[in-house]
Amino acid sequence: MKDILRSILEENGSLTVQEIILHILAAALLSGIIYVSYAYTHTGTAYSKKFNVSLMTLTVLTATVMTVIGNNVALSLGMVGALSVVRFRTAIKDSRDTAYIFWTIVVGICCGVGDYIVASVGSSVIFLLLLFLGQVKNENRLLLIVKGGKEIEIPLEGLIFQYFEGQAVQRVKNTTSGSVEMIFEISRKTYDKKIKQGQPLTEKIYQLGEIDYFNMVSQSDEING
């Protein structure tokens, strides 16, 4: 029994120099696909070139580690113990970034063990999915922020709900003894429809009197770093 366990722990696959180079080059090539995909699906302030370069590096590093481990069980256990000491404190600001990190790890593992077909087919499917869905954003919402005197509270609510025919959602109401601030959420489609009908909302609101300010903010899923 001891001999069997020893043979398993000491089992080590022998790789030629050409195979090692092929593992690393395949990982580097597929990491380029990940780089292009991330750059395409992240625009504006959501895009981080440093993080994108890190994804490429992580792919090659994972493939290198898998190449070193090979079939050596003892070395794999030691590598797991060594990596468990490392703590990563970088905050993930976008849920898509987590998907890209897993993508790089999977590609690195596949290339490290020589499963190039799995890595290529999987990367192709993921690339196409992110190509068509990665830039989907929810920018169809508008926030109407109004602050004024306390006496306009009821007339203002009535005006907003009547103007948007009940399609406005009141999200926030802050009141003091002499003022009130309200935030309404509406769809851009509904607002554009009213504008085309020649019904300006700004004039109607300021006709109530005692309006300190009226702001309109477009909600976006873009994350500022």
N, C-alpha and C positions, 0 to 999 in steps of 0.2 A: 504493500500500500504506500509506504514511504517512497519507494522508487517511482511509483506512478505519479505521485504528487510532485516529486522532484523533477520528473521529466516534463510535466505540464508547465511548471514554473520556469524551467530553464529552456523551454521551447522557444526558438528564435528563427524567424524566417530570414533567409539570406536574400538580399536585393542587390542587383548589379548597379553600377554607377549610372548606366543608361536608364534603368527603371526609376531610380531616385530622381534623376533630372526630369524624367517624363512626368512624375507625380507633381513636382513643383511647378513645372511649366504649364501643366494642365490647370492647376489651381490658379496660377497667375492669369491665364487666358480667360477662365470663367469669371474671375474677379473683375475683369474689365467689363463684362456684361453687367455685373452687379453695379459697377461704377456708373455706367451709362444709364441704367434703370433708375438709380437713386437721383442722379442729376436731372433726369426728365420729370420724375414725379414730385420733386421738391423744388419749388420756385420761390423767389423773393427771399424774405428773411427766414423762411423755414429751411432753406438750403444751407448746409454747412459743408464746405469743401474739406475741412479737416476730418470731419466724421466720415465723409465719403472715402477719403484716402485710408482712414483707419479700417474701413470695411474690407478694402482690398488687402491690406496688410494682415488682417485677421484671417482671411481666407488662406493665404499662403502659410501663415503660422500654424493654423490648424492642420493643414496638409503635412507640414513638416513634422509636427508632433506625432501624427498618425503614422508617418513613415518611420520615425524613430521607434515607436512602440512595436509596430509590426504584430507578430504573434507572441511576443514575449509578455506573459501574464504578470510576471514579477515586476517588469519595468512599467507596465500599464498601471499597476497598483501604486507603485512609487510615484508615477507622474500625477495620478489623481490626488495623492496626498500632498504633493508639492504645490499643485495648482489651487488646492483648497485653502492654502494659506493666503493667497492673493485676494484682496477685497477691491471690488470695483464700486466706486461711489459716484460715477457719472450719472446724472439724472437723465432719464429718457423722457423727452418732452413731447414726442409724437409716437403714437401707437405703431405707426408704420416703421419706425426705427427698430422696434423690437423684432418685427418680421424680417427686416434686412439682416439683423444680427444672426438670427437663426438660419437665414439663408446662407450666409457666409460660413457658418459652422458646418452645416450639412454638406456644402460643396467641398469644404476642406477635408471633412471626414471621407467623403466618397473618393476624392482624388488621392488622399493619403493611402487608401487601401486598394487603389487601382480600378475602382468602379466608375470609369469615365462615362459610360453610357447613361448610368443612373444620374450622374451629376449633370450631364448635358441635357437629357430629356427633362429632368426636373427643373433646371434653370430656364429652359426654353418656355415651359408652361408658366412658371412664375413670372417671367419677363413679360409674356403676353397678357397675363392677368393684370399686372401692375401697369402695363402700357395703356390698357383700356379703362382701368378702374382707379389707378393710382392718383389721378388728378381730379377725382371727384371731390368737390367741395360744397359745403352748404353755405352759399352766399346769397340765399334768397330771402333773408330775413332783415327787417329794419327795426330799429329801436327808436321810438319817439320819446324824448325826454323833455318834460315840461315842468317848469317851476313858476309859481306865482303866489298871489295872496290866498289866504285860507278860504275866502268867500267864493273862489272860483272852483272849488273842489267838485261839487255836484254838477255845475254847468259844464265843466271840462270833461268829466267822465261821460256825461250824456252826449256831448258833441263828438267825442272820439268814437264811441260805440255806434252812434247814428251815422257818422260819416263813412265808417268802414262796414256798415250794415252788420254789426255784431261779429265781425271777423277779427277784431283786435283783441289781444289778450293782455290784461293788466298784470305786469310782473312785479312791480314795486310801487309802494306808496309810502312816502316819508312825510310826516306832518310835524309841525311845531305849532305854537300858540298863534302864530301869525302867518305861516306859509305852508305850502304843500308842494311836494315834488312827486311826479308820477312817471313811470316808465311803462310804455306799451310796446308789445311786440306784434308786428304785422308782417305779412308776406309782401315781397317786392312786387309780385304780380298784381296784388290787390291795389297797392299804392299807384302803380303805373296805370292801371285801369282808370282810377279816379282822376289822374292828371290828364289823361287823354279826353276825359269827359269835360274838362275845363272847370274843375272844382278845386281850386287851390286851398290846401288845408291851412297854410300859414296865416292867410288873411282872416279866416274864420276864428282861429285861436286868438289872435291879437285883438279881435273885436270884443273878446270877453273882458278885456281890461285887466290891469294888475298882473301882467305876465312879465316875469323877470327874464326868462330865456326859454327858447324852444330849440332843441337840438335834434337832429336826425342822424343816427349812426347805423352804418351797414355792418352787420355781423359777418365775421369771416372765421374759417377754421384755421387760418394761417397762424402759426405759433411764433411769437417773437422770442428770440433767444436773449 
